[in-house]
Amino acid sequence: MTGTWDIHNVTWRSNDNKISNHVDYMLVDGRHCTNVCDVRNMRGAEIESGHFLMRAKIRFKIKRRLRKVK
């Protein structure tokens, strides 16, 4: 039996639903790894595949560009 932590980390399930693995990963550049808040899979999405969709919450830091006054 899998716990709640395992359920949210499984990204692939076999056709007979007996084998589940963490086989899909999300790559993030090292400069931006602190901007990733949460990564989870979407188990309820119907995509006709053994893989689950992955969702990431990302925090963006947008800088404002100041215009020079003439």
Distance bins in CASP14 RR format, pairs under 12 A and 6 or more apart:
PFRMAT RR
TARGET T0000
AUTHOR 0000-0000-0000
RMODE 2
METHOD distances of the structure
MODEL  1
1 7 0 0 0 0 0 1 0 0 0 0 0
1 20 0 0 0 0 0 1 0 0 0 0 0
2 8 0 0 0 0 1 0 0 0 0 0 0
2 9 0 0 0 0 1 0 0 0 0 0 0
2 10 1 0 0 1 0 0 0 0 0 0 0
2 13 0 0 0 0 0 1 0 0 0 0 0
2 17 0 0 0 0 0 1 0 0 0 0 0
2 18 0 0 0 0 0 1 0 0 0 0 0
2 19 0 0 0 0 0 1 0 0 0 0 0
2 20 1 0 0 1 0 0 0 0 0 0 0
2 21 0 0 0 0 0 1 0 0 0 0 0
2 22 0 0 0 0 0 1 0 0 0 0 0
2 43 0 0 0 0 0 1 0 0 0 0 0
3 9 0 0 0 0 1 0 0 0 0 0 0
3 10 0 0 0 0 0 1 0 0 0 0 0
3 20 0 0 0 0 0 1 0 0 0 0 0
4 10 0 0 0 0 0 1 0 0 0 0 0
4 40 0 0 0 0 0 1 0 0 0 0 0
4 43 0 0 0 0 0 1 0 0 0 0 0
5 22 0 0 0 0 0 1 0 0 0 0 0
5 40 0 0 0 0 0 1 0 0 0 0 0
6 13 0 0 0 0 0 1 0 0 0 0 0
6 20 1 0 0 1 0 0 0 0 0 0 0
6 21 0 0 0 0 0 1 0 0 0 0 0
6 22 0 0 0 0 1 0 0 0 0 0 0
6 41 0 0 0 0 0 1 0 0 0 0 0
6 43 0 0 0 0 0 1 0 0 0 0 0
7 13 0 0 0 0 0 1 0 0 0 0 0
7 20 0 0 0 0 1 0 0 0 0 0 0
7 22 0 0 0 0 0 1 0 0 0 0 0
7 40 0 0 0 0 1 0 0 0 0 0 0
7 41 0 0 0 0 1 0 0 0 0 0 0
7 43 1 0 0 1 0 0 0 0 0 0 0
7 44 0 0 0 0 0 1 0 0 0 0 0
7 52 0 0 0 0 0 1 0 0 0 0 0
8 20 0 0 0 0 0 1 0 0 0 0 0
8 22 0 0 0 0 0 1 0 0 0 0 0
8 38 0 0 0 0 0 1 0 0 0 0 0
8 39 0 0 0 0 1 0 0 0 0 0 0
8 40 1 0 1 0 0 0 0 0 0 0 0
8 41 1 0 0 1 0 0 0 0 0 0 0
8 42 0 0 0 0 0 1 0 0 0 0 0
8 43 0 0 0 0 1 0 0 0 0 0 0
8 52 0 0 0 0 1 0 0 0 0 0 0
8 54 0 0 0 0 0 1 0 0 0 0 0
8 55 0 0 0 0 0 1 0 0 0 0 0
9 20 0 0 0 0 1 0 0 0 0 0 0
9 21 0 0 0 0 1 0 0 0 0 0 0
9 22 1 0 1 0 0 0 0 0 0 0 0
9 23 0 0 0 0 0 1 0 0 0 0 0
9 24 0 0 0 0 0 1 0 0 0 0 0
9 25 0 0 0 0 0 1 0 0 0 0 0
9 39 0 0 0 0 1 0 0 0 0 0 0
9 40 0 0 0 0 1 0 0 0 0 0 0
9 41 1 0 0 1 0 0 0 0 0 0 0
9 43 0 0 0 0 0 1 0 0 0 0 0
9 52 0 0 0 0 0 1 0 0 0 0 0
9 54 0 0 0 0 0 1 0 0 0 0 0
10 17 0 0 0 0 0 1 0 0 0 0 0
10 19 0 0 0 0 1 0 0 0 0 0 0
10 20 1 0 1 0 0 0 0 0 0 0 0
10 21 1 0 0 1 0 0 0 0 0 0 0
10 22 1 0 0 1 0 0 0 0 0 0 0
10 23 0 0 0 0 1 0 0 0 0 0 0
10 24 0 0 0 0 1 0 0 0 0 0 0
10 40 0 0 0 0 0 1 0 0 0 0 0
10 41 1 0 0 1 0 0 0 0 0 0 0
10 42 0 0 0 0 0 1 0 0 0 0 0
10 43 0 0 0 0 1 0 0 0 0 0 0
10 50 0 0 0 0 0 1 0 0 0 0 0
10 51 0 0 0 0 0 1 0 0 0 0 0
10 52 1 0 0 1 0 0 0 0 0 0 0
10 54 0 0 0 0 0 1 0 0 0 0 0
11 20 0 0 0 0 1 0 0 0 0 0 0
11 21 1 0 0 1 0 0 0 0 0 0 0
11 22 1 0 1 0 0 0 0 0 0 0 0
11 23 1 0 1 0 0 0 0 0 0 0 0
11 24 1 1 0 0 0 0 0 0 0 0 0
11 25 0 0 0 0 1 0 0 0 0 0 0
11 26 0 0 0 0 1 0 0 0 0 0 0
11 39 0 0 0 0 0 1 0 0 0 0 0
11 40 0 0 0 0 1 0 0 0 0 0 0
11 41 1 0 1 0 0 0 0 0 0 0 0
11 42 0 0 0 0 0 1 0 0 0 0 0
11 43 0 0 0 0 1 0 0 0 0 0 0
11 49 0 0 0 0 0 1 0 0 0 0 0
11 50 0 0 0 0 1 0 0 0 0 0 0
11 51 1 0 0 1 0 0 0 0 0 0 0
11 52 1 0 1 0 0 0 0 0 0 0 0
11 53 0 0 0 0 1 0 0 0 0 0 0
11 54 1 0 0 1 0 0 0 0 0 0 0
11 55 0 0 0 0 0 1 0 0 0 0 0
12 19 0 0 0 0 1 0 0 0 0 0 0
12 20 1 0 0 1 0 0 0 0 0 0 0
12 21 1 0 1 0 0 0 0 0 0 0 0
12 22 1 0 0 1 0 0 0 0 0 0 0
12 23 1 0 1 0 0 0 0 0 0 0 0
12 24 1 0 0 1 0 0 0 0 0 0 0
12 25 0 0 0 0 0 1 0 0 0 0 0
12 41 0 0 0 0 1 0 0 0 0 0 0
12 43 0 0 0 0 0 1 0 0 0 0 0
12 49 0 0 0 0 1 0 0 0 0 0 0
12 50 1 0 1 0 0 0 0 0 0 0 0
12 51 1 0 1 0 0 0 0 0 0 0 0
12 52 1 0 0 1 0 0 0 0 0 0 0
12 53 0 0 0 0 0 1 0 0 0 0 0
12 54 0 0 0 0 0 1 0 0 0 0 0
13 19 1 0 0 1 0 0 0 0 0 0 0
13 20 1 0 1 0 0 0 0 0 0 0 0
13 21 0 0 0 0 1 0 0 0 0 0 0
13 22 0 0 0 0 0 1 0 0 0 0 0
13 23 0 0 0 0 0 1 0 0 0 0 0
13 24 0 0 0 0 0 1 0 0 0 0 0
13 41 0 0 0 0 0 1 0 0 0 0 0
13 43 0 0 0 0 1 0 0 0 0 0 0
13 44 0 0 0 0 0 1 0 0 0 0 0
13 49 0 0 0 0 1 0 0 0 0 0 0
13 50 1 0 1 0 0 0 0 0 0 0 0
13 51 0 0 0 0 1 0 0 0 0 0 0
13 52 1 0 0 1 0 0 0 0 0 0 0
14 20 1 0 0 1 0 0 0 0 0 0 0
14 21 0 0 0 0 1 0 0 0 0 0 0
14 23 0 0 0 0 0 1 0 0 0 0 0
14 49 0 0 0 0 0 1 0 0 0 0 0
14 50 1 0 0 1 0 0 0 0 0 0 0
14 51 0 0 0 0 0 1 0 0 0 0 0
15 48 0 0 0 0 0 1 0 0 0 0 0
15 49 0 0 0 0 0 1 0 0 0 0 0
15 50 1 0 0 1 0 0 0 0 0 0 0
16 50 0 0 0 0 0 1 0 0 0 0 0
17 50 0 0 0 0 1 0 0 0 0 0 0
19 50 0 0 0 0 0 1 0 0 0 0 0
20 41 0 0 0 0 0 1 0 0 0 0 0
20 43 0 0 0 0 0 1 0 0 0 0 0
20 50 0 0 0 0 1 0 0 0 0 0 0
20 51 0 0 0 0 0 1 0 0 0 0 0
20 52 0 0 0 0 1 0 0 0 0 0 0
21 41 0 0 0 0 0 1 0 0 0 0 0
21 50 0 0 0 0 0 1 0 0 0 0 0
21 51 0 0 0 0 0 1 0 0 0 0 0
21 52 0 0 0 0 0 1 0 0 0 0 0
22 39 0 0 0 0 0 1 0 0 0 0 0
22 41 0 0 0 0 1 0 0 0 0 0 0
22 51 0 0 0 0 0 1 0 0 0 0 0
22 52 0 0 0 0 0 1 0 0 0 0 0
22 54 0 0 0 0 0 1 0 0 0 0 0
23 41 0 0 0 0 0 1 0 0 0 0 0
23 50 0 0 0 0 0 1 0 0 0 0 0
23 51 1 0 0 1 0 0 0 0 0 0 0
23 52 0 0 0 0 0 1 0 0 0 0 0
23 54 0 0 0 0 0 1 0 0 0 0 0
24 39 0 0 0 0 0 1 0 0 0 0 0
24 40 0 0 0 0 0 1 0 0 0 0 0
24 41 0 0 0 0 1 0 0 0 0 0 0
24 42 0 0 0 0 0 1 0 0 0 0 0
24 49 0 0 0 0 0 1 0 0 0 0 0
24 50 0 0 0 0 0 1 0 0 0 0 0
24 51 1 0 0 1 0 0 0 0 0 0 0
24 52 1 0 0 1 0 0 0 0 0 0 0
24 53 0 0 0 0 1 0 0 0 0 0 0
24 54 1 0 0 1 0 0 0 0 0 0 0
24 55 0 0 0 0 0 1 0 0 0 0 0
25 39 0 0 0 0 1 0 0 0 0 0 0
25 41 0 0 0 0 0 1 0 0 0 0 0
25 51 0 0 0 0 0 1 0 0 0 0 0
25 54 0 0 0 0 1 0 0 0 0 0 0
25 56 0 0 0 0 0 1 0 0 0 0 0
26 32 0 0 0 0 0 1 0 0 0 0 0
26 33 0 0 0 0 0 1 0 0 0 0 0
26 36 1 0 0 1 0 0 0 0 0 0 0
26 38 0 0 0 0 0 1 0 0 0 0 0
26 39 1 0 1 0 0 0 0 0 0 0 0
26 40 0 0 0 0 0 1 0 0 0 0 0
26 41 0 0 0 0 0 1 0 0 0 0 0
26 53 0 0 0 0 0 1 0 0 0 0 0
26 54 1 0 1 0 0 0 0 0 0 0 0
26 55 0 0 0 0 1 0 0 0 0 0 0
26 56 1 0 1 0 0 0 0 0 0 0 0
26 57 0 0 0 0 0 1 0 0 0 0 0
26 58 0 0 0 0 0 1 0 0 0 0 0
27 33 0 0 0 0 1 0 0 0 0 0 0
27 36 0 0 0 0 0 1 0 0 0 0 0
27 39 0 0 0 0 0 1 0 0 0 0 0
27 54 0 0 0 0 0 1 0 0 0 0 0
27 56 0 0 0 0 0 1 0 0 0 0 0
28 34 0 0 0 0 1 0 0 0 0 0 0
28 35 1 0 0 1 0 0 0 0 0 0 0
28 36 1 0 1 0 0 0 0 0 0 0 0
28 37 0 0 0 0 0 1 0 0 0 0 0
28 39 0 0 0 0 1 0 0 0 0 0 0
28 56 0 0 0 0 1 0 0 0 0 0 0
28 58 0 0 0 0 1 0 0 0 0 0 0
29 35 0 0 0 0 1 0 0 0 0 0 0
29 36 0 0 0 0 0 1 0 0 0 0 0
29 58 0 0 0 0 0 1 0 0 0 0 0
30 36 0 0 0 0 1 0 0 0 0 0 0
31 61 0 0 0 0 0 1 0 0 0 0 0
32 56 0 0 0 0 0 1 0 0 0 0 0
32 58 0 0 0 0 1 0 0 0 0 0 0
32 59 0 0 0 0 1 0 0 0 0 0 0
32 60 0 0 0 0 1 0 0 0 0 0 0
32 61 0 0 0 0 1 0 0 0 0 0 0
33 39 0 0 0 0 0 1 0 0 0 0 0
33 56 0 0 0 0 0 1 0 0 0 0 0
33 58 0 0 0 0 0 1 0 0 0 0 0
33 59 0 0 0 0 0 1 0 0 0 0 0
34 58 0 0 0 0 0 1 0 0 0 0 0
34 59 0 0 0 0 1 0 0 0 0 0 0
34 60 0 0 0 0 0 1 0 0 0 0 0
34 61 0 0 0 0 1 0 0 0 0 0 0
35 56 0 0 0 0 1 0 0 0 0 0 0
35 57 0 0 0 0 1 0 0 0 0 0 0
35 58 1 0 1 0 0 0 0 0 0 0 0
35 59 1 0 1 0 0 0 0 0 0 0 0
35 60 1 0 0 1 0 0 0 0 0 0 0
35 61 1 0 0 1 0 0 0 0 0 0 0
35 62 0 0 0 0 0 1 0 0 0 0 0
36 54 0 0 0 0 0 1 0 0 0 0 0
36 55 0 0 0 0 0 1 0 0 0 0 0
36 56 1 0 0 1 0 0 0 0 0 0 0
36 57 1 0 0 1 0 0 0 0 0 0 0
36 58 1 0 1 0 0 0 0 0 0 0 0
36 59 1 0 0 1 0 0 0 0 0 0 0
36 60 0 0 0 0 0 1 0 0 0 0 0
37 55 0 0 0 0 0 1 0 0 0 0 0
37 56 0 0 0 0 1 0 0 0 0 0 0
37 57 1 0 1 0 0 0 0 0 0 0 0
37 58 1 0 0 1 0 0 0 0 0 0 0
37 59 1 0 1 0 0 0 0 0 0 0 0
37 60 0 0 0 0 0 1 0 0 0 0 0
38 54 0 0 0 0 0 1 0 0 0 0 0
38 55 0 0 0 0 1 0 0 0 0 0 0
38 56 1 0 0 1 0 0 0 0 0 0 0
38 57 1 0 1 0 0 0 0 0 0 0 0
38 58 0 0 0 0 1 0 0 0 0 0 0
38 59 0 0 0 0 0 1 0 0 0 0 0
39 52 0 0 0 0 0 1 0 0 0 0 0
39 53 0 0 0 0 0 1 0 0 0 0 0
39 54 1 0 0 1 0 0 0 0 0 0 0
39 55 1 0 0 1 0 0 0 0 0 0 0
39 56 1 0 1 0 0 0 0 0 0 0 0
39 57 1 0 0 1 0 0 0 0 0 0 0
39 58 0 0 0 0 1 0 0 0 0 0 0
40 52 0 0 0 0 1 0 0 0 0 0 0
40 53 0 0 0 0 1 0 0 0 0 0 0
40 54 1 0 0 1 0 0 0 0 0 0 0
40 55 1 0 1 0 0 0 0 0 0 0 0
40 56 0 0 0 0 1 0 0 0 0 0 0
40 57 0 0 0 0 1 0 0 0 0 0 0
41 47 0 0 0 0 0 1 0 0 0 0 0
41 50 0 0 0 0 0 1 0 0 0 0 0
41 51 0 0 0 0 1 0 0 0 0 0 0
41 52 1 0 1 0 0 0 0 0 0 0 0
41 53 1 0 0 1 0 0 0 0 0 0 0
41 54 1 0 1 0 0 0 0 0 0 0 0
41 55 1 0 0 1 0 0 0 0 0 0 0
41 56 0 0 0 0 0 1 0 0 0 0 0
42 51 0 0 0 0 0 1 0 0 0 0 0
42 52 1 0 0 1 0 0 0 0 0 0 0
42 53 1 0 1 0 0 0 0 0 0 0 0
42 54 1 0 0 1 0 0 0 0 0 0 0
42 55 1 0 1 0 0 0 0 0 0 0 0
42 56 0 0 0 0 0 1 0 0 0 0 0
43 50 0 0 0 0 0 1 0 0 0 0 0
43 51 0 0 0 0 0 1 0 0 0 0 0
43 52 1 0 1 0 0 0 0 0 0 0 0
43 53 0 0 0 0 1 0 0 0 0 0 0
43 54 0 0 0 0 0 1 0 0 0 0 0
43 55 0 0 0 0 0 1 0 0 0 0 0
44 52 1 0 0 1 0 0 0 0 0 0 0
44 53 0 0 0 0 1 0 0 0 0 0 0
44 55 0 0 0 0 0 1 0 0 0 0 0
45 51 0 0 0 0 0 1 0 0 0 0 0
45 52 1 0 0 1 0 0 0 0 0 0 0
45 53 1 0 1 0 0 0 0 0 0 0 0
45 54 0 0 0 0 0 1 0 0 0 0 0
45 55 0 0 0 0 1 0 0 0 0 0 0
46 52 0 0 0 0 0 1 0 0 0 0 0
46 53 0 0 0 0 1 0 0 0 0 0 0
47 53 1 0 0 1 0 0 0 0 0 0 0
47 54 0 0 0 0 0 1 0 0 0 0 0
END
